[in-house]
C-alpha cells in the first residue's frame, strides 16, 4: 500500500467471470469430496459385513441363555454392539481410513458456495434392543439424521430427553449490545477520519460508523448500514454526517442496492436515505456543499462510468446526474465559495465541473509543461480559493483559472484551469492534504510516511515521520490546530503533535482473521490472522496490550487453563507456545506440513490437541506449567481436514468435526482410539462446545444449508446460550441446547464480511466476534433479562417454558448505544 493502491474500476467484468469460474470449480470439488466420502462409507460397510455375522450369533446365544442372571456390564456391551450394527446399517458409520479410501481434497473453510442443497433435517427413530429383568423389551433408542450436501449425519438423542418431538426451542432471554469496535479501515479507503466539535473522532469499519471520544475513550456507533461503509462526509454544521456503503449481497448471493444515509451525530437518528436503486456496486465518494449551508450532496458511485449525481438531500431529489469517467475516482468536493463548482480527482485526471441550467459540464485540468502524474490522490481548497492537489509523483500542484487564450484558439476559447505552481513534497505519493484554520497546510506521504506542515505560501515549517509498523499516512484530522489524528494504511489511528510525536489510539488487524481465544479468568483475548500478527487485547480497557509478528499466518489459538501460556497454530503445521508475561516463545513444534485449524487444551491442562488439514489430531502431554510438550499420540480416522474439536469435562475424550461433515469421538487417555460406537458418547458432557456439528447444536443450521455456512460457534460457560458465526456477516444467539431444526435466534449485524470466529469471555459478560475480510473485531455486551438470571436451564426431559423474550430481534439490532 504505497503509491498505487487503486481498484481497477474499468476491468470489473474480468473478476466477475473469474468468480463464476471459481464457483464452478468449487462445485466440482464438492462433488468429488461427496463421491469419495460415499465410496469410503461403502467400503467400510462391506468390511463390517463380516463382523456382523459373529455379532448376530452372540445375540442369539444371549437370547437362549436369557434365564441366566444378566450383569449390567453385559447389557451395556449388548446395547453398544447392537447400536453399532444399527448405525453401520444406516450407512452413516464413522469414517476410518482404509488403504482404498483416499482423503478428499483439502479446501479452505471459507470456500465459495454453490447455493442451498437438500433439506438438512430429517428425524428418524431407530430401535435398540435392551435386555433387562430377564425379559426382552424393545425400547425406542432415538437418533436424528441430518443431511448436509447429501451426506447423512446420525446423532443420538441423550438419555435425559424423554420426548424429542415435544422439545420447544425458544429465543434466548440473553441479548447482545455492541460494546466496542476494534480497528479502522485505512487500508483501502480515504477521507475517512474527521473530528467533531463534540470531541469525537468519526471513522468507519465494516458496517459500523464509530464515534470515538479521544479523551474520554468512549465509543458510540451508527449501525443503520447493511454492508461495508466506504465513505464519509461532514456537513458544514459539524453535526450531520453522510455515509455511503457498498452494495453487498444477500444470503442467496443476489446483489443488494447501495445507498447514502444522512444522520445526526448527536442523536444517531437517520434523517434521509439517498439514492436507493440509483447507485451501482457501491458509493465511492460523498460531499456536502458549503456555500448554501450544506443543502446539496454530491455522490460518485462505483459503476464503470463512476456516475456523479447531485442531490437536494432535504427533499431527497436528484438535481443532476452525469457519467464522470471510466477511471478510478478518489475524491469529490464542492467549491466552498460556489455550489455550482465541483472538483473530482483520481487516476490520470482532475476535473473541474460546472453546474448550469441543470447540466454538469467538465473541464480537464491541463498539465502543460508539467509531467502528468498517474494518480491525483487528493485535493483541498486553500483559504485564498486556489485548488491544491497531491499526486503520485510526490508533488503538490497549485491550480488557478487562466483567461481564455483567444490569440491561439480563436473567439470560441474558454477559460481553463492550469498549474500555477509545483511544490516537491514527498518521496512517493502524497496521500492526503489537510488545511488548518489559519491557512497552513498539512501533507501526508505514502512511501516516506512523513507528515509535513506548510505555510500558506507552501514553505515547509515542521515535519515528522510515523513509525514503519503503522504503514503510510492515509488521512489527517485536525484536533485543535496543534494536536492531530492520523489514519494509516495499516489500520491504525495515531494521536499526537509534531513536538511530542505520535502514539496509536486505535489499532487493528490488516487482513483476514481466524484465530480467537479468550483467557480462562482474565478479561483479555487473543486474535491472529493472515497478517501474521498475534494481538493480545484488554476487553475491559478496550486496548491492545501487546502485539508480535510471526513468520507465518496464525489460524487458531487457545489459552492454557493456567492462563500463563497461549498456543497459536500456523498455516504451515507449526505451532508456537507464547508466555503471556514475557511474550517469548517457550515452545516451537511442528505437526505435518499443512495448516492447523484448531488447537485446544484439555480442562486440566494436562493435554493439548492440535487439529490439522492433514486429517489428523495430534495429542501432546503438557508439563512444567504449559512450557514442556511431549507427543502422546495421534488420532487417525477422519477422511477430511479437521475443522473443530472439544474435550470432555473429565479430560479423557475428544469430539471432532471434519471438512466432510463427520462427527467422531476419541478415547485419548486410552491411546487415542476412535470410539467406533458413537451411541456411547450421547450422554458425555463436554467442557466446551465449539463443534458446529453435534446433537446439541443441530438447530443452528438453516434448512438447505451449505456445510460451510457456519464458520464457528461457541457455547457460553453458563451453558445457557450458543453464539454462531455465519458466512453472511451475521452473529446469532441461540438457546443452548439447540437440538431442533428451525430454532429461533437473535441476529446481529455489524460485520461486513463472513464472520470467522466467536468466543465468550471467561465470565460470559461479553462475546467477541471476528470478521474475515473486514479485519474487524466486535465486542458485544451480553445482556440478561428476567428469567435469564435463573442459572438452571429448563430440564431437557420436559418441554422448556416459553421464553420471556418474544421481541423481534431486529429491534435489538436497531437500538442505538450511548
Buried (B, 14 or more C-beta within 10 A) or exposed (E): BBBEBBEEBBEBEEEEEEEEEEBEEBBEBBEEBBEBBEBBBEBBBEBBEEEBEEBEEEBEEBEEEEEEEBEEEEBEEBBBBBBBBBBBBBBBBBBBBEEEBEBBEBBEBBBBBBEBBEEBBEBEEBEBBBBEEEEEEEEEBBBBBBBBBEBBBBBBBBEEBEEBEEBBBBBBBBBBBBBBBBBBBBBBBBBBBBBBEBBBBBBBBBBBBBBBBBEEEBBBBBBBBBBBBBBBBBBBEEBBBBBBBBBBEEEEEEEBBBBBBBBBBEEBEEBBEBBEEBBBBBBBBBBBBBBEEBBBBBBBBBBBBBBBBBBEBEEBEBBBBBEBBBBBBBBBBBBBEBBBBBBBBBBBBBBBBBBEEEEBEBBEBBBEEBEEBBBBBBBBBBBEEBBBBBBBBBBBBBBBEBEBEEEEEEEEEEEBBBBEBBBEBBEBBBBBBBBBEEEBBBBBBBBBBBBBBBEBEBEBEEBBEBBEEBBBBBBBBBBEEEBBBBBBBBBBBBBBBBEEEBEBBBBBBBBBBBBBBBBBEBBBBBBBBBBBBBBBBBBEEBBBBEBBEBEBBBBBBBBBBBBBBBBBBBBBBBBBBBBBEEEEEBBEBEBBEBBBBBBBBBBEBBBBBBBBBBBBBBBBBBEEEBBEBEEBBBBBBBBBBBBBBBBBEEBBBBBBBBBBBBBBBBBBBEEBBBBBBBBBBBEBEBBBBBBBBBBBBBBBBBEEBBBBBBBBBBBBBBBBBBBBBBBBBBBBBBBBBBBBBEBBBBBBBBBBBBBBBBBBBBEBBBBBBBBBBBBBBBBBBBEBBEEBEEEEBBEBEEBBEEBEBEEEBEEBBEEEEE
